[in-house]
Amino acid sequence: MREIDRLTVERYATPSLLLMEAAAAASARRIASLFSNQLERRTVRVFCGRGNNGGDGAALARALWAAGASVDVILFGQAEETQGDARTNFEILRRLSSFEAGSRERPSLLSFVECPDLASWEEVASGRRSYDLIVDALFGTGLTRPLEGVHRSVVAHVELLRRAREHAGLERPFFVSLDLPSGLDADRAEPIGAAVRADLTVTFAAPKIANVIPPAAHFNGQLSVAHIGSPPALLDAAPSQLYLVEAEDVRRWLEETRYTPDSHKYTHGHALLVAGSRRYTGAAVLSADAAMCAGAGLVTLAAPASALASITPRLMPEVITAPLAETEGGAVGAEALEEALRLTSRASAVGVGCGLSSEDEETRRFVRLFVERRASKPLLIDADALNALAPWPSELRGTKEAPLILTPHEGEMRRLLAPGDEVAAATERLRADRLGAARDFAVSHQLILVLKGTRTLVAAPDGRVFVIPTGNAGLGTAGSGDTLAGIITAFNAQAFATLKGDRDAPLENEAEALKATIAAVYVGGMAGDFAACERGMRAMVASDIREHLSRSFRALDAKGEQP
């Protein structure tokens, strides 16, 4: 982002002061929306550092004051110590807040105080004035070491105010951070020390790692991305391989795969799910029903013959069933391989693993052979199929023609990364660098990896990683992974049926599988968010996700869902 700011100034003749003003104006608009655009008589305190983040805060303070708010600004340092655009804005504040700037009839509602040391801050902090809004503009993207001294004291003060608010059950003060909460390193997902816990973070031009990747992202509160005038060409050309998925990205995919007046069941794909066992029947039901509700034209559930007796009565009547040869324990047996491959040849996309059971060596052998002999179409590997292949065989790789999509939660990911005696090291790697672990695994095995958890990551074979912002803690319930597997398989089936019929040139299978998978995870998380809003996170169950898929589709592409 610093490079983009520099190039915006140098190549596009945009004064850097103009970028700072744009950042302040965008922040002011977002803050005004919190108060129904009524800022008159609102009380605001702005904490400013000496750098550009503090300059953004100073410009914001002026904008809020101009809108009628009563604003107190505290600069931690002296204006003479600041430089460039930040100093310009501090000098403006100093003059506007002077006695001469007011009048007897209309005294100034703007104050500016310099706190060069801890003693002066403690004197200011002892005041008892209450505020509607507190703005954190201490540090932006430049911080790389833990806060100390007066700045750490300010963060502790803000935390005390937050706790007092929560204890009293109040809504104010509201805490807003500019660019990212002070105390975080913009390039790290792990907090480096004490940091402000914001209710809202307004970040500029594009999100930073600490804005979106937990646990640092938990300090941000709601994230709002403000566009401040950096040319889109600079953002597109940036070397970053990390992306935050937005609703517009998913909307485009839904538009590409819309139902048309000539649509029929074959134009929207045939999803095959190889799932279930005598002991685990619910997973098969959840995945197959979710695939049906996610828009696939046809869904076939292939399961052990004895398991189908209890699975079929609970399935949606639209789902086709196919019996497979089984082991004595009621899991898929090695003899089922040829039938499973025959079913695969008629499908658009395949998912394997939900409730499959990986306890029987024969089932493990089936999974390995099934993956090795797969056809040139997307194959999702989930749950027990992942366990059957753990640790992941180095020679088993995805290809552009036959993409592999793995959907582990963190426990499964640890087993994929290392054999049993090395799981502790894999656990530490995931804890320290979840993003890097996902990227490295996807690149080294040339596959699409969906690493589930808080802020699910979708890692691509080319090293790109996509952060999914939808979803909530209520999704951490039994069966949600099975439901997601069904949605992903259905989205891939639609992509490879609908898009294939719309294009003369062959599909780029890997690219289309990646886009379909990203859209599926986003929509599944969004359905989970709707379910949590309606039922609460504690009470929601996996089938609630399926029931809210329709609402998600209509929220993202209302026009495309109407006849």
WOGIKA-V240141 format. One line per field, one symbol per residue. ss: DSSP state (a for helix, b for strand, c for the rest). Layout:
BEGIN
ss = ???
END
This chain:
BEGIN
ss = caaaaaaaaaaacccaaaaaaaaaaaaaaaaaaaccccccccbbbbbbcccaaaaaaaaaaaaaaacccbbbbbbcccaaaccaaaaaaaaaaaaaccaaaccccccccbbbbbcccaaaaaaaacccccccbbbbbcccccccccccaaaaaaaaaaaaaaaaaaaacccccbbbbbcccccccccccccccccccccbbbbbccccaaaacccaaaaccbbbbbcccccaaaaaaccccbbbccaaaaaaaaaaccccccccaaaacbbbbbcccccccaaaaaaaaaaaaccccbbbbbbbaaaaaaaaaacccccbbbbbcbcccccbcaaaaaaaaaaaacccbbbbccccccccaaaaaaaaaaaaccccccbbbcaaaaaacccccccccccccccbbbcccaaaaaaaaccaaaaaaaaaaaaacaaaaaaaaaaaaccbbbbcccccbbbcccccbbbcccccaaaccccaaaaaaaaaaaaaaaaaaaaaaaccccccaaaaaaaaaaaaaaaaaaaaaaaaaaaccccccaaaaaacaaaaaaaaccaaacc
END
